[in-house]
C-alpha cells in the first residue's frame, strides 16, 4: 500500500512527537515488547509472517521501550494508528486491518493484516544441478527432501505485490537448507512472475574442489579379465557420473556411492554366471580412483603370457592356472606351462595356502621331475614380490612385479645371478 508524500511526512512527525513526549509517573515501565503479525486470511506462509514480525519488532521497540504505560495509555489509539500506517508502508503488498496493543512491563502488540488485492495461486519450481551428471542429480535431490514442497508453501498465498521481498526470504531459507543438508553445494534462487503465477528457478552448484577425472579399473585375480570387456564399458560410464561432484561430498558419502555402484555391478550377468563376489572401492580426489574387483571364492583361474628381455633362450612362454579352493585360504591347483621356442609342455599339480597378503605354494613339475616352491607377497594392489625355488635345476628366482593395468604387467626378475625383464600379458 502506498502513502502520499504529505501523509508520510505527517506520519514521521507523529512518530517524533510520540517519542519526545515527556515521561510522567506511572504504574509500570515497559521493559520488553513482543510483536506478532497475523495474516487474517491464513494464506501467507509462516516464513513470511516471521519476516514481517522481525521488521515491526524494531519499530515497536523504538516506540515503546523505557516508556511508562500511563504515558502511553491516553494516546494508545494514536500509537495503534501509527503502527498500522508504518506497517502498511513497510510491509509491501499487505494492509493492516487491526492493531492491538496490550500494555504492561512486557507489552504485546498484535498486527492483523491481509494481502492487498490478488495473491500467488500457482508456483512452479525449476530445480537444476549445475556441473553434475543427470543420474547423480537424482542422488543429490534425495538429500534435499521436500525442498520443492517447502518452496511452494513459502510463496503460495503471498500477496502478488510482495513477491520481490518474499524472494529474499526464500533465498535465505534455501541457503539454510543447503548448509544443513548439502553443505558442499550452494544455490542461486530467482523468481519471475507471470500474472498470478510465480516461477522459482533454483540452480544448485558445487563449491570447493571437484572431481575432474575418474580413473577406473575393473579386474580379477581369480577369473580371466577378458570376461569383463563389455561389463567394464558399462560400469566405467556409471563411475564417470562422479565427475563434477565436490571432493568433500564424495569423501562424506563414499560408502553410499560405493554401494550404489556395487548394486549396478551385482546386476551384471557375468556376476551370477560365474558366482563372483564383487567389491567396489572409491578413492576420492580431484582425480578420483574407482576400483572394482571381481573375485570368485570357489575357484581361481588365470592365463598369462611371458615375453622376456635379457635371456638367451626360452624368451616366450605361457602358463594357465586352474585352482579350486578347499577352504577359505587353501587351494588345490594345476598349472600348464609351455615354452614356445621348442614347444615343451609342463604339467604341475600343487597346493597353495594364503595368509593375509602372503601366499605359499608347492607344485610338483611332472615332466621335469622337480619340486617348485613359491612365496608371493602382495605389497599393494599393484606391486607383488615373488621368491621361487626349482629343486631339479637348483634355480632360485626373485621378482618384483608391477601391474600396469588389468591386461598388462611388468616384472624385474633376478635368476641365477642374472637379471632380466619380463613383460606379462594377463588374460
N, C-alpha and C positions, 0 to 999 in steps of 0.2 A: 504494500500500500504506500502511495507517495504523498508527502506533505508539501504544501506550498512554502516558498521561502519565508514569507512573513509569519506563517503559522509555526514553522520550525524555529524561527528566531524567538518567538514568544515562548515556545516550549523550553528553549535553553535558558531564557530569562527566568521562567518559573522555577526551573531546576536550581539556578543560583540563589534565588530568593529563599527557597526551602532550605538549602544548605547553610545559608548565612543567618537564619533565624536564631535569635538568642535563646540559650538554654535556660529553663526555669526549674524550680524544684519539682520533683516528680516521684512517682511511686517506684519506678524501675528504669534502669539504663539498658538500652539494647546492646547486648554483648555479641550476639551472633544472629545471622539471618539465614534462613533456608528458603530457597525459591523452588517451586515446582511448576513446570509448564505442561499443560494437558491439552491434547487435541480433543475437543469435544466430539468430533466425528469418529474418533478411534481409528482413522485410516493412516495417520502418519507413523512411520516406524519409530521404535524406541530410540534408535541411534540418533535420529534427527531431533527428537524432543530433548534428548540429553544435551545435544549441542546448543539448542535454544536455551535450555536451563543454564548452561555454563555462561552464555552471553548475558543473560538477565541477572545472573548471580552477581556479576561485577557491578552492574548498575545499582542493584539493591543495596549492596554493601556500602557503596559511596553515599547513598541517600540515608541509610538508617543506622549504621554502626555508631555507637557512642552518643546517640540521641536519647532523650528522655521520652518515655511513652506518653507522658502528659503533654509534652510539647507537640507531639505529632497527632494525638487523638482528635483535637478540634479541626485539623485540616487533613484528616486521613483521606477524605474523598479527593482532595487535590493531589495527594500522593498517588492514589489509585489511578487517577486520570493521567498523571504524568507517566507512571509506569506503563500504562496502556499505550500511550502515544509513542513513548520510546520503543516499546516492543514492536509496534506496527512499523516503526521506522527501521529498526534493526533486523527484524525477522521477516525478510522479504518473502512475499507470497502468502502471508498469513495476516489475519485481522484478529485483534484481541476483543473477545466478546465480553469478558468479565475479569475483573481483578479483585481478589480477596486478600485483605491484609489482616492478620491476626497478631496484634502487638503483645509484646512481653519481653522478658530478658532474652529469651530465644524466640524471635519473631518468625512467623511463617507467612509466605506470600505465594499465592496460587494464581497463575495466569491461565485462563481458559481461552483457547483460540481455535480457529478453524481455517482451512485453506481458503484463499481468496480465489474465487471463480473455479476453474477446472483443476483436476488432479491427474497425475500419471496413472493410466489404467492398463498400460501394456509395456512390458520391459523385455528386451531381447539381450541376451548375454553372448558375446562372441569371445570365447576364451581360447587363446593360442599359446603354444610354447615355441619360443624362438631358438633356432640353432640346434634343435633336438629332433631325433628321428620320430616319425609318427607313432610307431609302435611303443616307443619309450614315453611318448606323451601320455599314453593311457596309464602307464605306471605312475607317472608324476601326478596325473589327475586324481588317482586314488589316494594320494597323500593330502589332497585338499577336499575332504568330504563336505558336501553340501555348500561349497563355496558359491556356486551359481545360485542356489536357492537363497542364500543369505544376501547376495547382491540384489536379487529381485525383490526380496522382502524389504530391503532398505529403501529402495527407490519407489516402489509401488505405493500409491496413495498420497505421495508428496504433492504439494502444490506445483502446478506447471511453472509458476514464476520462481520456484525455489530450487529448480534443477541445478543451477550453477553452483550454489553453495552446498547443496546436497552431494554434489560430486566431490567436494573437498572432504566431507565426512566419509564418503565411500572409499576414497583413496586411503584415508587413514586406517579404516577397518581392514581393507585388503592388505595393506602393508603389515598390520599386526598379525593377520593370518599367515602371511608368508614368513614372518620372523619366527613364529611358533611352530609351523608345520613344515615349511621348506626354507630353512634359513640360508641355504646355498643359492637361492634364487631371489630375484626382485621382480616387481610387477609395475607396469605403467597402466593407468586407467584413464580412458577418455569416454566422455558422454556426448552423444549427439541426439538432437530432439527433432522428431518429425510429428508435428501436431501433438497428440496426447501420448504418442509412443516415444520411448527413450531406448536408444541402443547403447549398451555399455560394452566397449571393447577393452578386453584385458589381455595384455601381452606379457607373458612370464618369460624372463630371460635369465641365463646363468650368470653368476658373478665369481670372481676369483679364477684360479687355474682350471682349465677344462681339458677333457680328453681330446687330443688332436689326432691320435692314431691308435689303432688296435692291432697289436701283434698277436696272431692266432696260431695255435699249434694243436693238432689232434694226432695222437699216436698211441701205440700199444706195444708192450714187450711180450705179450702172450699170444697174439694172433697177428698175421701178416697185415701190415698197414695199407697194402693195396686194396684191401676190402672196403676202405673208408673213403675212396676217392669222391664219390658222389655225395656221401654224407658230409664230408668236410666242406664242400661248397656251400651247402645249405646252412650248416652251423656257423660257418665263417660270416655269412651275411647277417645272421642274428647277433653274433658277437659284435659286429660293426655298429649295432644300434647304440652302443655305449659312447660313440663319438658325440662330442658336444656337451656331455654331462660334466658338471663340476667334479673335479677330482675328490673334493671333500665329500660330495654326495655318494660317490662310488665307494669311498672308504667306509662311510657310515652305514650304507645299505648293502655292503658286499655280500653277506650271507643270503639276503633276499635275491640279489641279482644272480648269484651263483645257482640258487635253487630254481630260479626262473629259467635259466639256460639249461639246467640239468633236466627239467621237465621236458624240454624240447628234445634233448638228447635221448631220453628214455622212450620217446615216441618213434625214434628211427627203427626201421625194420631190422637192421643189422644187429641191434642190441638184443632183441628177443631171439633172433635166428641163431646167434652164437652164444647165447646165455652170458652176456657181458655185464659187468658192473662198472658203469662209468662214473667218473668223478670230474668235477669242474673246479678250477682254481683261477681266481681273478686277482691279479697284482695291480692295484691302482697306480696311476701316474699320468702325466701328460701323454706318455706312450704307455698305454695300459696293455698288460700281457694277459692273454686268456689261454689257459692250457686245459685240454680235455684228454683224460686218459681213459682208454677202453680196455679194461683188463678182464680176463677170464679167471675164475677161481678153481676150475676143474682141470684145465689143460694149459699147455704152453707150446706154442708153435711159432717158429721164426725161420726165415730163409735169408742167408747173407751171401754176397759175392765179394771176393777179395782181389784187389789189384795192388801188388807190392812193388815199391820202388826202392832199389838198393840191394836187391837179392840177385844172385846169379842164376837161380833156377826156381822152378815152381812158383812163378810170379802171379799166376792166375789160378784161382781156386774158388770153391764154393762149399757151403755147408747148410744142411737142413736139420732142424731140431724139432723132434716130436716128443712132448712130455705130458705126463698125467700125474696130477697131484694126488698123493695117497693120504695127505694130511694138510693142514694149513701151511706148513713150512717144508714139507718133504715131497720130492718129485722123482718119479721114475721116468727115464727118458731114453731115447735112442737118437743118435746123430749119424747122418750120412754125409760123407765128405768126398769131394772129387778134386783131383789136380788135373787141370785142363791140358797141360803140356803133354802128359803121357797117358791121360785118361785113366788114372789109377783111382779106384774107389776104396773107401774105408767105411766100415760099419762099427759103431761103438755104442753099446748099451751102458747105462750108468745110473747113478743116484746122486741127487743134489739136496742139500739142506740149506735153507735160508734163515738167517737170524738178523733182523733189522736190515741194515744196508749191506750186510756181508753174506755171500753165497759160497759155500764149499761144495765141490763136486768131484766125483770119481767116475771115470769111464774106462772100460776095457776095450782097447782097439784090437778088434778081432784079426784083421789082416796083418797088422804089424806085430801082433802078439806082445803088446806092451800095455802098461798101465798109464793112465793120464790123470794127473791130479791138478785141480784148478781152484784158484781162490780169486774171487772178484769182490770189489768194494765200490759201491756207488757213492762217490763223493758228493755229487749233486745230480739234479735231473739230467744234466748234460755231460758230466765228467764221470768216468769209470776207470779204476785201476785194476790190472789183471796180473796175476803171477801163475805160471803154469810149468809143470814138470812132466817130461815124457821119459819113462823108465828105460825103454828099449834102447833108445839112442842117447840117453842121458842128456837131453836138451832141456835147458831152462829158458823160459821166455818171460819178459816183463813188459807190460804195455800200459800206456796212458791213452785213453780213448775219449774223443770229444764228438758229441753228436751235433752236426750242423743243422739238420732238420730230420724229420721222421724217415726219410729215404736215403740219407747220406751221413756217414760218419768218417772220421779220420783217426788213425791210431799210430802213435810212435812206439815201435817195438824194439826192444833190446834182447837179442838172442845169440847165445854162444859167442859173446864178446864182439858181436857185430850188430849195429843198429840198422833199421830200415823203416820206411814209412809205408803204412798200409791204408789204402782207400777202401772203404766198406760201403757197399750198396745194400740197403735194407729193404726187403720186400714186405 
